[in-house]
Amino acid sequence: MKCLDNRSRPSTRAATLAAVALLAVTLEPVHAAEPNTCAEALSLTETANARTLFAGAELCAAENDTFSATLLLVVGQIRGMVDLTLLSPADESATRPAAELYQAIFYRYGGLGSDDVYSDHSAAERLIERIDGWSPAFDAQYDPGWSYRPSDRHALYAAFARERIDERLHDIRRRVTLLADPRYAALSQEMAALSRETQSTYTVGSEAYERHQDLQQRSETLEAEILAGFPPPPEGSVLDGLPPEIDPDVRNLYAGVNGPQSEGRAVFFDDRSVRASWIADALSEASLQQLLNEIDFQTEALVAVWIGRQHSASGTTLITAWTDGGGQQGWGVSVGVGVRGSDCEMTDTAVAYPFALAAVPKPDGAGEIQRHARSNFPDGCGPSASALPVPMP
């Protein structure tokens, strides 16, 4: 699964825990010593997982300790994003709590917290200092809320957490800068009041909708003025350039660049169905026979994922994850597509149609791929692959 970063979730809009409590996303905290008070939660700041930190934020909000609620909210987001990125669920049962955390961060705990903290210069500076000095513990006893697979990337936990801290501090400093301008602060308060009146529900063409659109446009114009010269967010990561991790149950057998013109996915259970598909036209007879020789259809199935039209493809495409779902939730597959890195000097207009073929444990019973994910990864600065698509039979 792809981790939610600062720029892909609604983190810049003001949000309080009281406001988001209306959303039906429930997380049970998982920690050896669950907090019962805000003070207890604060004592677990460096050792607790995201679920426990969010539970602590709720406790602090209930005790009207806005500063502590905001602190635990933000460090909970960082802890959660790091765990979701680096601690891959060990199996299907572990995937559910990880997915619930992802959903909770997006829908319930994704904001920066109360503007009351960011409007108070002294409080904002204290918050920045606390977050900047926060160091999440990670050892063999740490429990993110799910069992996870061993990985060499765990050695990067502290460095990756530091990157996420710096990203979130950038978001906070940006918010503090905006709210320091009386014009923007007034607009922000007006938007918050309107949101409370309408419960953030707007009908196109209504008076409330038109007012919201006007406030939003004026806020964006002011943002551009106030933030002129504001430093950009941090770039680069210790994970840059690393190949995607591949589930141990997945055996990648072939990657090509002359797949079908449109994207798609399929599962094959015998030689005959493979030979009747577009795969037989995309591969030479020798490559096709070698592929079939490497798979045991008694115990395995062949998964095919094709990407469709792709610029800057390196030619490396990998199926990274496969989930059976026990026939209840449908099958799931993830794929990583190698592309030229963003720091490459040369650009070209080459077009390819990447695809990947992999052997996976044979699913029990009939089914279909209902869940799929695709991500790109930087794969050097070599020439981009170029090919024509294979026709579908």
N, C-alpha and C positions, 0 to 999 in steps of 0.2 A: 504494500500500500504506500501512496505518496504522502510524505508528511506535509501539514498545513503550515506555511511560513507566514511571516508578518505581513507580507504584501498580498496574500491570497485569502485572508479572512477579514471580517469587518472589525479591524482593530483600532481604527482611527475615530470612530464615532463614540461619543460619550455613552457609557453604559454602566449602570449600577447593578449590584447583585439583586436588589429588590425588583428591578425592572425585568430582569431575565428570569426570575423565579417562576414566572408564568409559563415558561416553556416546559414541555413534558420530556425532559431529559434527566434521568436520574442516575447518579453514580454512587455506588457504595464505596466508602473509603476503605483502603486496604493497608493496614500498618500494624506493626506489632503492638503499639501502644496508641490506641485511637484517642484523639483529643476530645475533651468534653467542654473545654472553655477556650476562649481566644488565646489566653496566655499559654495554655498547654500546646495549642497549635503552633504558636510562635517558637516554642522550644524545640519543635521538630522540623523547623524550616529547612535545614540542610540534609536531613536523612529521609524525610517523607517523600512518597511518590506523589504524582499529580493529583490523584483522587483525594488523598488525605489533605493536601494543600488547599484544594478547592473546598473541601468540607470545612477546613479551618477558616477560610475566607467567609463562608456562610456564618460560622459562629461569631466571628468578629463583627460582621455586618449586623447580626442580631443584637450584639452588645453595643451597637452604635460607635464602634471603633473603625471609622472610615479609613484611616491611615493604614492600620494593620490589615484590614480587609483587602485594600488595594495592593499592598505588598505581597500577601499570600496569593492573590489572584494572578499577579504578574509572574512570580517565580513558579507558580503552578503551571502556567502556560509554557514557560521555558522548559521546565522539567518534562512536561508532557510531550513537547515537540522533539526533544532530544531522545526520549524513550521510544517514541513512535518511529523515529528515523533509524536508530541504531539497534534496537532490541526487537528483532523480527520474531513474531509468534512461532512457537515450536511446532504447532499443529493446528488443525481446524478448530478445536475447542478453545485454543488460546487466541484465535483471531477475533472472536466475538468481543471480549473485554477491551482489546486494543481498538477495535472499530467503534465501540461505545465511547471510549475516551476521545477519539478523533471527532466524533459527532458532537460530543459535549463541548469540546473546545470551540468548535465552529458555531454552534447554536446558542450555547449558554455562557461560556466562560472566555469568549474571544476578545472582549473589549479591554480598554485600558483601565477601567474602573471609574471612580467618581471624579468629576472635574473639580470638586471642592479641594482635592489634594493638589491638583496641578495649577489651580488658580492661586494657591498660597505658596509664595516663593520659598519660604523656609521649609514648609512641609515637602515641597517638591524636591528640594536639595537633599533633605534627609532620606527621601525615598530613593533617589538616584544613588546616594552613598550606600544605602543598605543593599540595593540590588547589585551594584558594582562590586561589593565585597562578598556577595553570596557565592558559595562554592558547593554545588550539590554533590553529596557523597555517592560513590558508586563502588561497590565491592561484590564479593560472591554472595553476600547475604541480602543484597538489595532486591526488592520485589516490586516491579513496576505495576503489578496487578495481573500479570499473565506469565506463563512459562515462555522462555525465549531460547533461541538456538545459539550455540557458541559461534563466535565470529572474531576474526582478527580486528575488526573495527571497534570492538569494545575498548581497545587501548587508546582510541581517539576520543573517548567520552568526555574527558575534562576539556580538551581543546575545542570540541564541537559545542559543548555547553557554553564556553566562553564566547564563541561566535554568536550564539543565540542571545546571550546576555547583552552583547554590544549592539545587536540589531534592535532589541527591545528598548535599550537605553536611548538609541537614536529616535525611536518612535516617541518616547516620553519627552525628550528634549524638544522635539518638534511640537508636541502638544503644549508644552509649557510656553514656548515661544509664541504660539498663536494666541493662547489665552492671556498673555501679558499685554496684548493689544486690546484696549477697551472696546473698540468697534467689533472685533471678532468675538470677544467675550459676551457682548450684548446679543449678537446674532446667535451664538451658541445657546444662551439661556432661552431665547425666544424659540429656537428650534426644539429644545428640550420640553418647553411648556406645551408646544403644539403636539409633540409626540405623546405627552401624557394625556392631552385632551382627546386625541384620536386613537390612542393605544397603538400608534404607529401603523394605522390602517388608513389608506388614502384611496378614494375613488376618483378615477381619471375624470377631469372636468369639474370636480367639486371645488367649492371655495377653499376648503382645507388643502386640497391637492395643489391648487394654484399658488396658495400661500407657501406651501412647503417647497415647491419648485423655485419660487422667487427667493426664499431664504437660502436654499441650497446654492443657487447661482451666485448670489451675493457673497456667500461664504467662500466659494471657490475663487472668486475674483480677489477677495481679500487675502486668501491663502497665498495666491501667486505673488501678491505685493509684499506680504509680511515675510515670506520665506525666500525671497530673492537673496541669493548668496548663502542660504543655509546649506551646510555640507550634505552631500549625498549619503545614502545608507552604506554601510560597509559592504564590500564585495569580496568574493573569493571564499573558499572553504577548504578545510583539511580533507574533505571528501572529494574535491574536484579531481577529475582524472581517474578515479578509482572505477574499475568495472563493476557492474551491478552484481549483487549477491544472488546466487542461484540456489533454490531449494534442493536439498540432497536427493529428493525423489525425482528430480527432473534431469534427464540426459539429453542435452542438445546434440542432435545428429547432423543437421545440415542448415546452412543459412545461404540464401540467394538474394539476388537483386532484380530478378525478372518475374516477380509474382503477378497476380491479377491486378487490374487497374483500380479496383475498389477494395476497401478493407474488408476483412472477414476472418472467421475462425471456424475450425472444424475438427472433429475427432474421428479417427479411422481405426477399425478393429480387425482388418485383414488385408492381405496383399491385393486382393481383387478390387476392393473399394479404392485403394490408393492408386492403382493403375488406371482406374476409370475416372480419376479426378484430374484437375489441371496440373497436379504435381508431376504426372507422367510427361507432360509437355514441357515443363520448366526444367526438368533434369535430363541429362543424357541417360541413355539406357544403362551405361555402366554405373553412373552415380545412383540411379534409381535402384538397381539391383544391390549395390553395396548398402544403401539405406535399408532396404528390406531385410538384408542378411543380418543387420545389426539390431533388429527388434524382434522380440519374442511375443507374438500376438496371443500366446496362451496366458501370459501374465501381464502384458503391457498393451497400451494403446498408443497410437501416433497422434500427437496434437500438432495442428498446423495453424499458424497465425500469420496473416498477410496484412501489410500496412497500407497498401495503396501508394499513390504518388507521393514521393518524398524528395525534397532537395537536400543536398549536402550529406547524403547517406554515405557512411564509411564502408558499408558492406558487412559489418558485424551486427547481427540481430540475434538476440538471445531470449528464449522463453525462460523466465526467471522464477515463476511460481505456478503451481497447479493445486487446486483444491477440489476434492470430490464432493464434499457437502453431504455425503451419505444419502444422495438421492432426494434430499428434502429441500435444499436451497439451490439446486442446480450446480453445475460445475463452474469453476472460476479459473481464469488464466491471466497471467501478467507477462508482459514482454518489454524488453529494453532494446531501443534502437540506437545504434552507434551513429553519431553525426560528427562532422568537423567541429572542433572546439571554437568557442566564441573569440578566442584570442588569436586564431589563425589569420595570417596576413592576407592570403589569397582568398578570393571568393569566386565561385563559378556558378553556372546555371544548369549543371548536370542534373538529370532527373533519373531516379531509379524507383523500383517497386519492391522494397525489401520484404522478405518472409523468413520464417524460422520453422523448423520441424524438430520435434523432441519426443522422446519416449517417456511415458509416465505410467505409474501403476494402473492397471486396468480397472476402471470404475465398476462398482457393483450395480448391475441393473442398467436400464435405459436412462437417458437423460440428455441434456443439452447444455452448452455454455451460456449461462445467464449473467455471469459477472466477468468483466474483463477490464484490465488496466494497461496503459501503455505509457512509457516515459522514455525520453531521450537521454543519452549519456555521451559526454565528449570522448571522442576516439581518435585523437591525433589530428594532424594537419595534412594528411595525405590527400591525393586527388579524390574527389567525390566519385562514387559509383555511378555508372550510366548504363541504362538498359531499357529495352522495350517491354511492355507488359505481355504476359502470356494470356491467350484467350481462355475464357471459362468454357468448359464443355457444355 
